């Protein structure tokens, strides 16, 4: 997966800047090769890979996943149950064009968990590849932002089927594609020690 993503990245950036028709042909071949690799080693349909993975243009950059970290007065963490895999995650999702990271996380928490929050502090920026997530077609940076609940009642959204606050020693089955147990443990460390430095990797 990592090799396929790297080949795709080289092809995409090459196509963005090459002038020579023969170079363009070679970069297109590299892109097709990355699609073939992903098709062989995943269960994702080739046409979906082409649309989702190899259809971007311009210089290749990581995608950004923004996650909100909300603790209640009992020092429990807010999680939402994703309809897609019926597992639990910090509320959040892809960064949206036209929104800052703090605006994204406020919007996502409201949509997925029903409450109004204020973004307070950046906690971590992690390279997803280095943190025991299942392989995926995109190269992703994960941003974790501490948020404070302002108002509202917990409720589900279009993408979620349940929502709740949980203790570290009583976490539900996590959606490892979205967040790992180690990352949740890190968020609890931040809650215990508000002066802990931002983690970046």
Secondary structure by P-SEA (a helix, b strand, c coil): caaaaaaaaaaaaaaaccccaaaaaaaaaaaaaaaaaaaacccccaaaaaaccccccccbbbbbbbbbbbbccccbbbbbbbccccccccccccccccccaaaaaaaaaaacccbbbbbcccccccccccccccccccbbbbbbbbbbbcccccccccccccccccccccccccccccccaaaaaaaaaaaaccccccccc
